[in-house]
Amino acid sequence: MKKYEYKFVKVQVEYGLKVKNGDAFEKCKQVITEEAEQGWQLKQVVVPFDEKTYKYEPSCYQIIFEREV
């Protein structure tokens, strides 16, 4: 039976006047590419909702990677 290990990387969404549309997506692409070079495979990207306000507004992306042990 194969065994796997998982890695979770949080990419924070930033807001403000200096932030351009698509900055968070570019950061996610950068993280995915860097982790793939180290042998990690993208498993899933999760956009959690705000548990305090119950709003479904992205404040971060949780990127989940997997690799065989």
N, C-alpha and C positions, 0 to 999 in steps of 0.2 A: 504494500500500500504506500502510495506517495504521501509525503508530508510537505507542508508549505509553511512559510513564515510570511508575515504581513507587516507592512510599514504604512504609517499614516502621516501625511504631510498636510498641514493647515496653511492655506493661502488666504490671507486677510484681504478683504475688499476695502479699498481706501476711498474716501470721499473728499471733495474739496475742489477748489478752483484749478489747481495744478494737475489734477487727475484727468487723463484723457479717456474717452470711451474705448473700451477694449484693453485697458492696462491689466486688469485682473486676468483676462483670457491669455494675454501674452505671458504673464507670470506663470500661469498654470502650464502653458506649453513649455516654458523653460524648465520648470520642475520635472515634468514628465520626461523630457529629453535627457536631462542630467541623470535621473534615476534609471532610465533605460540603459544608459551607457555603463551603469554599475550592475546590470543584470536583473533589474527589477522590471516586472511587467505590470502595466496599468490594469487594475481590476475594476475600479469604479470611481466616479466623482460624485460626491454627495454635497448637496446644498442644504444645510440644516436650517430650520426655521428658528426664530428668536423665541426661546422658551420663556423669557420674562414678559414680553409683550404679545406673544402668540402671533406675531406678524411673519408672513412668509416673504421676507425681504432678505436677499443674500447679504450677510455680513462677512462670510468666509466660504471657502470651498474646502472640503476635506477630500484629499486625493488618496486613494487606497491602492497600494502596490502589493504584488505577490511574487514570490519566487520559491522554487523547489529547494528543499533542504537536502 
